[in-house]
Amino acid sequence: METFGQEALISLLSHVFFITVTWWTLQAVRLEVIFKRNRIIQARVFYILLTVAIGSLVSNFFLDYLRWSRQLPFLL
C-alpha cells in the first residue's frame, strides 16, 4: 500500500516538473504570430493547453520508462 503512495507522489511531482519545464521552454517560441490580432485570451489558453499536453506526454514517457526499468528483473 505504501508503494502506491510513493508512485502517486512521484507521478505528481513528475507532471508538475515537466509541465513547468515545458512552459519555460515555450516562452522562447513566438507562437503569437499564428494568432489573429486581439485574440489574447485564445492565445493564452492555447499556450496553457499546449504546455499541459506536451508536459504530460513527456512525464508519461518518463514514468513509463521508470516503471518498465523496475519490471526488468522479473524477466529472468
C-alpha positions as CSV (number, residue, x, y, z in Angstrom):
1,M,0.0,0.0,0.0
2,E,2.9,2.3,0.7
3,T,4.2,1.9,-2.8
4,F,1.0,3.3,-4.3
5,G,1.5,6.4,-2.3
6,Q,5.1,6.7,-3.4
7,E,4.2,6.1,-7.1
8,A,1.4,8.8,-6.8
9,L,3.9,11.3,-5.3
10,I,6.5,10.6,-8.0
11,S,3.8,10.9,-10.7
12,L,2.5,14.2,-9.3
13,L,6.0,15.7,-9.0
14,S,7.0,14.4,-12.4
15,H,3.9,16.0,-14.1
16,V,4.4,19.3,-12.3
17,F,8.1,19.4,-13.1
18,F,7.7,18.6,-16.8
19,I,4.8,21.0,-17.2
20,T,6.9,23.7,-15.7
21,V,9.8,22.9,-17.9
22,T,7.6,22.9,-21.0
23,W,6.1,26.3,-20.0
24,W,9.5,27.7,-19.6
25,T,10.6,26.3,-22.9
26,L,7.6,27.5,-24.8
27,Q,8.3,31.1,-23.7
28,A,11.2,31.1,-26.2
29,V,8.9,30.3,-29.1
30,R,7.0,33.1,-30.9
31,L,3.6,31.5,-31.3
32,E,1.8,34.9,-31.3
33,V,2.4,35.2,-35.0
34,I,-0.1,32.4,-35.7
35,F,-3.0,34.1,-33.9
36,K,-5.2,36.9,-35.2
37,R,-4.9,40.4,-33.7
38,N,-6.7,41.0,-30.4
39,R,-7.1,37.3,-29.6
40,I,-5.1,37.4,-26.4
41,I,-7.3,35.1,-24.3
42,Q,-7.3,32.5,-27.0
43,A,-3.5,32.7,-27.3
44,R,-3.1,32.3,-23.6
45,V,-5.4,29.3,-23.4
46,F,-3.6,27.7,-26.3
47,Y,-0.3,28.2,-24.5
48,I,-1.7,26.6,-21.4
49,L,-3.3,23.6,-23.3
50,L,-0.1,23.1,-25.3
51,T,2.0,23.2,-22.2
52,V,-0.1,20.7,-20.3
53,A,-0.3,18.4,-23.4
54,I,3.5,18.3,-24.1
55,G,4.4,18.2,-20.4
56,S,2.0,15.3,-19.7
57,L,3.4,13.4,-22.7
58,V,7.0,13.8,-21.6
59,S,6.1,13.0,-18.0
60,N,4.2,9.8,-19.0
61,F,7.2,8.7,-21.1
62,F,9.5,9.3,-18.2
63,L,7.2,7.4,-15.8
64,D,6.6,4.5,-18.2
65,Y,10.4,4.2,-18.7
66,L,10.9,4.2,-14.9
67,R,8.1,1.6,-14.4
68,W,9.5,-0.7,-17.2
69,S,13.0,-0.5,-15.8
70,R,11.7,-1.6,-12.4
71,Q,10.0,-4.6,-14.1
72,L,13.1,-5.8,-15.9
73,P,14.3,-8.0,-13.0
74,F,11.1,-10.1,-13.3
75,L,12.1,-11.0,-16.9
76,L,14.5,-13.6,-15.5
